[in-house]
Amino acid sequence: MKFIDEFRDHARARQILEHITTLVARLAEQRGGPVRIMEVCGGHTHAIFHYGLEAMLPPELELIHGPGCPVCVLPMGRVDDCVAIAERPEVILATFGDAIRVPGSRKSLIQAKADGADVRIVYSPTDALALARKHPDREVVFFGLGFETTIPSTALTIAQAAREGVDNFSVFCNHITIIPTLKAILDNPDHRLDGFLGPGHVSMIIGTDPYRFIAEHYGCPVVVSGFEPLDILQSLLMVVRQLHDGRAEVENQYQRLVTSDGNLTALEAFHQVYEPRENCEWRGLGSIAESGVQIKAAYGAYDAERKFAVPNQQVADPDSCRCGDVLTGNLKPWQCELFGKRCTPDQPRGALMVSSEGACAAYYQYGGGNVDSPNHSTSQAES
């Protein structure tokens, strides 16, 4: 498939869906329950809702919307730390746009901006470095977010700042990694997952080899998937076929962009600048060992946590917020009592309603904001 229309071909989608339906029916009958597959990546979650794929799948196939949206798993305490930095009079806080409305315990970054903090939206860490060059009398702090997909670009920017001697630039590092997180999910004795759609963007960096432990030690199939409708449907079929055949392997549906060993240049930059954190807090998931990274001492001058005093306190989400239950597959977005009522994209109470890759925001947008039923409105894929 070379052209975009081929990735959205209705006839081919129906053929794949027929195969999925047949195999899933057999598996559900054998198991006495549904087949549960987690799509790890928030980009997949968004695409699934955008194209109405979940509504097209057989009811015996249950999709679990995983933790692969970095904005969604940003803990409230880290938002508070970032706001504290932004409120310093000497600071220009540069951030990606999807992080500006994530609620903290006091306020979000956009509320801090309304109160007078100099918060600016940028499209890359190099934009933040350019701000530091332009404003040598100010401290420019970049709010570093994302999985392995964005870690190399931040690392390369830090290394560039060091080479140029731009000493008024630093990064508030909140980068996280996917492999320890998947292991923590699988080590939870309550997990009921049968397989995974592996994240496409992250896998472009790390490759497919790091997922082997999931198949070898936990007996769960993994298929790394692209993001178009037929990518996702084909990947689901590949997972279901493995389950039907009694196999547990790592397969690569996204071969046009993903290799087994990943992007070695990006990985080199990653390891040059960063090292694992002993523990990292995730919103809704708690503390996961070595699931985040921190800036190495050699680049400590560019670490905002070393340059500025931050509260660094853990803050629990409100009891009414059920983001953690949604992330772990114990609750669907529409089953949360806040969904679509006291929690909307305009006034989010939980992080999953902020980012377009969050399950709650995606369902609210593409499910018509229906707060009472899991049925989707007519989607692009069905029209």
C-alpha positions as CSV (number, residue, x, y, z in Angstrom):
1,M,0.0,0.0,0.0
2,K,1.7,3.2,-1.2
3,F,-1.0,5.9,-1.1
4,I,-3.3,7.2,1.6
5,D,-6.5,6.0,0.1
6,E,-5.3,2.4,0.2
7,F,-4.9,2.7,3.9
8,R,-8.6,3.6,4.2
9,D,-10.1,1.3,1.7
10,H,-13.6,0.3,2.9
11,A,-13.8,-3.0,1.0
12,R,-10.5,-4.2,2.4
13,A,-11.5,-3.0,5.9
14,R,-14.7,-5.2,5.7
15,Q,-12.6,-8.2,4.6
16,I,-10.3,-7.8,7.6
17,L,-13.2,-7.3,10.0
18,E,-14.8,-10.5,8.8
19,H,-11.6,-12.4,9.5
20,I,-11.3,-10.8,13.0
21,T,-15.0,-11.5,13.8
22,T,-14.7,-15.2,12.9
23,L,-11.5,-15.8,14.9
24,V,-12.6,-13.7,17.9
25,A,-15.9,-15.7,18.1
26,R,-14.0,-18.9,18.3
27,L,-11.6,-17.6,20.9
28,A,-14.4,-16.1,23.0
29,E,-16.3,-19.4,23.0
30,Q,-13.1,-21.3,24.0
31,R,-12.3,-18.9,26.8
32,G,-15.8,-18.1,28.0
33,G,-15.1,-14.4,27.8
34,P,-13.9,-11.5,25.6
35,V,-10.5,-11.1,24.0
36,R,-8.8,-8.1,25.6
37,I,-6.1,-6.2,23.6
38,M,-4.4,-3.0,24.8
39,E,-3.4,-0.4,22.3
40,V,-0.5,1.2,24.1
41,C,-0.1,4.4,22.1
42,G,-2.3,7.4,22.5
43,G,-2.0,8.0,18.8
44,H,-3.7,4.6,18.2
45,T,-6.4,5.5,20.7
46,H,-7.1,8.7,18.9
47,A,-7.2,6.9,15.5
48,I,-9.5,4.2,16.8
49,F,-12.1,6.7,18.0
50,H,-11.6,9.1,15.0
51,Y,-12.4,6.3,12.5
52,G,-15.0,4.6,14.7
53,L,-13.0,1.3,14.7
54,E,-14.1,0.2,18.1
55,A,-17.8,0.3,17.1
56,M,-17.0,-1.8,14.0
57,L,-15.3,-4.6,16.0
58,P,-17.2,-7.6,17.3
59,P,-18.4,-7.2,20.9
60,E,-16.2,-10.1,22.0
61,L,-13.1,-8.0,21.2
62,E,-12.5,-5.5,23.9
63,L,-9.9,-2.7,23.4
64,I,-8.1,-1.4,26.5
65,H,-6.8,2.2,26.1
66,G,-3.3,2.1,27.5
67,P,-0.9,4.6,29.1
68,G,0.8,5.7,25.9
69,C,-0.2,9.4,26.1
70,P,2.5,11.3,28.0
71,V,0.3,14.2,28.8
72,C,-2.4,11.9,30.2
73,V,0.0,10.2,32.7
74,L,1.7,13.4,33.9
75,P,1.1,13.5,37.7
76,M,-0.5,16.5,39.3
77,G,2.6,17.2,41.5
78,R,4.8,17.6,38.4
79,V,2.4,20.1,37.0
80,D,2.6,22.0,40.2
81,D,6.4,21.9,40.0
82,C,6.2,23.3,36.4
83,V,3.8,26.0,37.4
84,A,6.2,27.0,40.3
85,I,9.0,27.4,37.8
86,A,6.8,29.3,35.4
87,E,5.8,31.8,38.1
88,R,9.4,32.9,38.7
89,P,9.7,36.4,37.3
90,E,13.0,35.7,35.5
91,V,11.6,32.6,33.7
92,I,10.1,32.1,30.2
93,L,8.4,28.7,30.3
94,A,8.3,27.0,26.9
95,T,5.9,24.1,26.4
96,F,4.1,22.0,23.9
97,G,0.5,23.1,23.4
98,D,-1.1,19.9,24.7
99,A,0.5,20.3,28.1
100,I,-0.7,23.8,28.8
101,R,-4.2,22.8,30.1
102,V,-3.2,19.8,32.2
103,P,-4.7,20.5,35.7
104,G,-2.4,20.8,38.7
105,S,-3.6,20.9,42.3
106,R,-3.6,24.8,42.2
107,K,-3.7,25.7,38.5
108,S,-2.7,24.7,35.0
109,L,0.0,26.4,33.0
110,I,-2.7,28.3,31.0
111,Q,-4.1,29.6,34.3
112,A,-0.6,30.6,35.4
113,K,-0.2,32.4,32.1
114,A,-3.5,34.3,32.7
115,D,-2.1,35.2,36.1
116,G,1.0,36.8,34.6
117,A,3.5,34.0,34.1
118,D,5.4,34.1,30.8
119,V,4.3,30.8,29.3
120,R,4.8,30.3,25.6
121,I,3.8,27.5,23.2
122,V,6.6,26.1,21.1
123,Y,6.7,23.3,18.5
124,S,10.1,21.8,19.4
125,P,12.9,22.1,22.0
126,T,15.0,24.0,19.4
127,D,12.3,26.7,19.4
128,A,12.9,27.0,23.2
129,L,16.7,27.2,22.6
130,A,16.1,30.0,20.1
131,L,14.1,31.9,22.7
132,A,17.1,31.6,25.1
133,R,19.4,33.0,22.5
134,K,16.9,35.9,21.8
135,H,16.5,36.7,25.5
136,P,19.9,36.3,27.2
137,D,18.6,38.3,30.2
138,R,15.9,35.7,31.0
139,E,16.0,32.0,32.0
140,V,14.2,29.9,29.4
141,V,12.9,26.5,30.6
142,F,11.6,23.9,28.2
143,F,8.9,21.6,29.6
144,G,10.3,18.3,28.4
145,L,7.6,15.7,27.8
146,G,7.1,12.5,25.9
147,F,8.2,8.9,25.5
148,E,11.3,7.7,23.5
149,T,9.8,9.5,20.5
150,T,10.7,12.9,21.7
151,I,13.6,12.2,24.1
152,P,16.3,12.3,21.3
153,S,15.2,15.8,20.1
154,T,15.4,17.1,23.6
155,A,18.8,15.4,24.2
156,L,20.2,16.8,21.0
157,T,19.0,20.3,21.9
158,I,20.6,20.1,25.4
159,A,23.9,18.9,23.7
160,Q,23.7,21.9,21.3
161,A,23.1,24.4,24.1
162,A,26.2,22.9,25.8
163,R,28.3,23.3,22.7
164,E,27.2,26.9,22.2
165,G,27.4,27.8,25.9
166,V,23.8,29.0,26.1
167,D,23.7,29.0,29.9
168,N,20.2,30.6,30.3
169,F,18.5,27.5,28.8
170,S,17.4,24.4,30.8
171,V,14.9,21.5,30.6
172,F,12.3,20.5,33.2
173,C,12.6,16.8,32.3
174,N,9.4,14.7,32.5
175,H,10.4,12.2,29.8
176,I,9.2,8.6,30.3
177,T,9.9,5.2,28.8
178,I,7.5,2.5,27.7
179,I,9.2,-0.8,28.5
180,P,9.3,-0.6,32.3
181,T,5.7,0.6,32.2
182,L,4.5,-2.4,30.2
183,K,6.3,-4.6,32.6
184,A,4.6,-3.0,35.5
185,I,1.2,-3.5,33.9
186,L,2.0,-7.2,33.2
187,D,3.3,-7.7,36.7
188,N,0.0,-6.6,38.2
189,P,-1.8,-9.8,39.1
190,D,-5.1,-8.3,38.3
191,H,-4.3,-7.6,34.6
192,R,-6.5,-9.4,32.1
193,L,-4.7,-8.6,28.9
194,D,-4.4,-11.1,26.0
195,G,-2.2,-9.1,23.7
196,F,-0.8,-5.7,22.7
197,L,-0.8,-3.3,19.8
198,G,2.8,-1.9,20.1
199,P,3.3,1.8,19.7
200,G,4.4,2.8,16.3
201,H,6.2,6.1,17.0
202,V,8.1,4.9,20.0
203,S,9.1,1.8,18.1
204,M,10.6,3.9,15.3
205,I,13.2,4.9,17.9
206,I,13.7,1.7,20.1
207,G,12.8,-0.9,17.4
208,T,10.8,-4.1,18.0
209,D,13.4,-6.2,19.9
210,P,12.7,-4.6,23.3
211,Y,9.2,-6.1,23.3
212,R,10.4,-9.7,23.1
213,F,10.2,-10.1,26.9
214,I,6.4,-9.7,26.7
215,A,6.0,-12.6,24.4
216,E,8.7,-14.8,25.9
217,H,8.1,-14.2,29.6
218,Y,4.4,-13.3,29.7
219,G,3.0,-15.2,26.7
220,C,1.3,-12.2,25.2
221,P,1.4,-11.4,21.5
222,V,2.7,-8.0,20.5
223,V,2.1,-6.4,17.0
224,V,3.7,-3.0,16.4
225,S,1.2,-1.1,14.4
226,G,0.9,1.9,12.1
227,F,-1.8,4.6,12.6
228,E,-4.1,4.4,9.6
229,P,-7.4,2.5,9.8
230,L,-6.2,-0.5,7.9
231,D,-2.9,-0.5,9.8
232,I,-4.8,-0.9,13.1
233,L,-7.3,-3.5,11.8
234,Q,-4.5,-5.6,10.2
235,S,-2.5,-5.4,13.5
236,L,-5.6,-6.5,15.5
237,L,-6.0,-9.4,13.1
238,M,-2.3,-10.4,13.5
239,V,-2.8,-10.4,17.3
240,V,-6.0,-12.4,17.1
241,R,-4.3,-14.9,14.7
242,Q,-1.5,-15.5,17.2
243,L,-4.0,-16.1,20.0
244,H,-6.0,-18.5,17.8
245,D,-2.8,-20.4,16.8
246,G,-1.5,-20.5,20.4
247,R,1.5,-18.4,19.5
248,A,3.1,-15.5,21.4
249,E,5.5,-13.5,19.2
250,V,6.6,-9.9,18.4
251,E,5.4,-9.0,14.9
252,N,6.0,-5.8,13.0
253,Q,3.0,-4.6,10.9
254,Y,4.6,-1.1,10.6
255,Q,7.6,-2.3,8.5
256,R,7.6,0.8,6.3
257,L,9.0,2.8,9.2
258,V,10.0,0.4,12.1
259,T,13.0,-1.9,12.2
260,S,14.1,-4.5,14.8
261,D,16.9,-2.4,16.2
262,G,15.4,1.1,15.9
263,N,17.1,4.4,15.2
264,L,20.7,4.0,16.4
265,T,21.6,7.7,16.0
266,A,18.6,8.8,18.1
267,L,19.4,6.1,20.7
268,E,23.0,7.4,20.9
269,A,21.8,10.9,21.6
270,F,19.3,9.6,24.2
271,H,22.0,7.7,26.2
272,Q,24.5,10.5,25.9
273,V,22.4,13.0,27.8
274,Y,19.9,10.9,29.9
275,E,20.0,8.2,32.5
276,P,17.1,6.3,34.2
277,R,15.4,7.8,37.2
278,E,15.2,5.5,40.2
279,N,11.5,5.9,40.3
280,C,9.0,7.9,38.3
281,E,5.4,8.8,39.3
282,W,2.6,8.2,36.7
283,R,-0.8,9.7,37.0
284,G,-3.3,6.9,37.7
285,L,-0.5,4.2,37.8
286,G,1.6,5.2,40.8
287,S,5.4,4.9,41.0
288,I,7.2,2.7,38.5
289,A,10.9,2.0,38.9
290,E,13.2,3.3,36.2
291,S,10.3,4.3,33.9
292,G,11.5,7.9,33.5
293,V,14.8,9.5,32.7
294,Q,16.8,12.4,34.2
295,I,19.6,14.6,32.8
296,K,23.1,13.2,33.5
297,A,25.4,15.2,35.8
298,A,27.6,16.1,32.9
299,Y,24.7,18.2,31.6
300,G,23.5,19.3,35.0
301,A,23.7,23.0,34.1
302,Y,20.8,22.4,31.8
303,D,18.6,20.6,34.3
304,A,15.9,22.9,35.6
305,E,15.4,20.8,38.7
306,R,19.1,21.5,39.6
307,K,18.9,25.2,38.7
308,F,15.6,26.0,40.5
309,A,14.1,24.9,43.7
310,V,10.8,23.1,43.0
311,P,8.3,21.7,45.6
312,N,8.7,18.1,44.2
313,Q,5.7,16.9,46.1
314,Q,3.4,14.0,45.3
315,V,-0.2,15.1,44.9
316,A,-3.0,12.6,44.6
317,D,-5.8,13.1,42.0
318,P,-9.2,13.9,43.4
319,D,-11.1,10.7,44.4
320,S,-13.8,11.5,41.8
321,C,-11.3,11.5,39.0
322,R,-11.1,8.0,37.5
323,C,-8.3,8.4,35.0
324,G,-6.3,5.6,36.6
325,D,-9.1,3.2,36.2
326,V,-9.5,4.1,32.5
327,L,-5.7,3.7,31.9
328,T,-5.6,0.3,33.4
329,G,-8.7,-1.0,31.5
330,N,-11.0,-1.2,34.6
331,L,-13.3,1.5,33.4
332,K,-14.5,2.9,30.1
333,P,-14.5,6.7,29.7
334,W,-18.3,7.0,29.7
335,Q,-18.5,5.0,32.9
336,C,-16.9,7.8,34.9
337,E,-19.4,9.9,36.7
338,L,-17.6,13.1,35.7
339,F,-17.4,12.3,32.0
340,G,-19.2,14.9,29.8
341,K,-20.7,16.6,32.9
342,R,-18.1,18.1,35.2
343,C,-15.2,17.0,33.0
344,T,-15.2,18.2,29.3
345,P,-12.4,19.3,26.9
346,D,-13.2,22.9,27.8
347,Q,-13.1,22.3,31.5
348,P,-11.0,19.1,32.1
349,R,-10.9,17.6,35.5
350,G,-8.6,14.7,34.5
351,A,-5.6,14.5,32.2
352,L,-7.3,12.0,29.9
353,M,-9.7,14.8,28.8
354,V,-6.9,17.2,28.0
355,S,-4.9,15.7,25.2
356,S,-6.5,14.7,21.9
357,E,-4.8,11.3,22.4
358,G,-6.5,10.8,25.8
359,A,-9.2,8.2,25.7
360,C,-11.8,10.5,27.4
361,A,-11.2,13.5,25.0
362,A,-11.2,11.2,21.9
363,Y,-14.4,9.5,22.9
364,Y,-16.0,12.8,23.8
365,Q,-15.1,14.3,20.5
366,Y,-15.8,11.4,18.2
367,G,-18.5,9.7,20.3
368,G,-20.7,12.8,20.1
369,G,-20.1,13.6,23.8
370,N,-22.7,10.9,24.7
371,V,-22.4,10.4,28.5
372,D,-24.8,7.5,28.7
373,S,-23.9,4.9,26.1
374,P,-20.7,3.4,24.6
375,N,-22.2,3.4,21.1
376,H,-20.4,5.7,18.8
377,S,-22.0,8.2,16.4
378,T,-21.5,7.6,12.7
379,S,-17.8,7.8,11.9
380,Q,-15.8,8.5,8.9
381,A,-15.0,4.8,8.6
382,E,-18.7,3.9,8.5
383,S,-19.9,6.7,6.2
